[in-house]
Amino acid sequence: MWRHNRSMSVALALLLVACAKSGIDNELKSTSDSASEAKASNLVVSGARVAEPALDAVMAMAPPPPPPPAPGTYVPPRWTPPYHDVGRDRFTSVDENPFKIVREAPVSTFSIDVDTASYSWVRASLNQNVLPQPASVRTEEMVNYFPYDYAPPRTLEQPFSTNVSVFPSPWSPGRKLVRIGIRGYSINHSTRPRANLVFLIDTSGSMQEPNKLPLVKQSLELLLDEL
């Protein structure tokens, strides 16, 4: 009888433990469900659902991707237009020398440097059917551009020779024009002293025009023939 009562007591205790565990599990499940519902209520959904027909229309408008090149096929780089300067050249205007009375100013000076940039600029502008800027037109640089067959000095002791001509002015009656030509002594190529020349060539994007980098290459080729 004691053993039977003890067995009944053990069975009753196990039943109470099982019921308590089931209650705890139900409480934890309820708490987890409540937390999930709270998290779900805090979520913010952005955007909109796209219908299948609309998505198909958008995909149809997009161009198809280019096919991949075959293995070993050379793909040339994409061509880009060269850099071009437009209207950035500026020239400083120079006032012309006024006329002077010889009795008051009997001495006259002039420069003998040979600048030729004005002729090159004017010629390039006219070849493009564009009038050059007035400040870029300089008479002395256009006259000095061309070679003249002046008599050279005979010896090195005479550094230069002069050629003077006087003739009436074709546009101002009563006035005369004086042309003074100067030619220096020509040094023979075989007697020139040795020189070390270093050329720094700009190959940036701003030089990619027919009248820039190709012109520099042509000028260097002409210079090599003169060395």
Phi, psi and omega in degrees: 000325181288320179295320181296316179296325180293320179296319179297322181293318179296317180296320179295321179296317178297321179295319178295321179295319180296319179295319180296319179295321179296322178293320179295317180299319179295324180292317178296319178296320178295320179295320179295319178296320179296319179295320179296319178295324179293318178295320180296326180288338179272353180287142177244123181259122179248161181090184181217154179283133180261130179289153183299317179298320180294320178296321178296323180293320178295317180293329179289329180287332182288135179291147181291147179293147179293148180291146179294144179293152179292151180301132180084004180271134179280128178252109181292150179293154180292132182284135176239141181296146181290158177291141182221126176277135180230113170067028180258356181278130180231145181234144179271124180289140181240129179287138178288148179292135180282164175286143180234149178277130185297325180297329181269328181225081184284349182256133178231137179240153177208159182271147180247014178287150184253089174262133184233010186293328183297317180296317180298320180292316180296318180297317179296322180293316181292327176294337177263012180059037179234134176288134180290158176296139182303324181290343180277347181271108180235119188299316184295327179285330177286325177290320182285352182292326188266146175280149181233146185272062176279152179290126180281161174294149186279327183230166179290336179295337176257101188295331180206161176242158182238150177222114186244132177225141179233129180208159182296148179287130181284345183241354178227098180300141181089352179247162182231153177250141179241122176253124180242110179258136182233134177226127181277171180287131181274123179273133179294141182301324183289340181258006179290143176289155179293149181215142174256116184250136177236127182247126176254113187251127179277121179242027181284180182297332180290348180266000184275065175221154183300330182263018180237268185297316176299326178290324176296318178298318179295321179294321179294323177296319177295323179293322180298326178291339182266350182284000000 
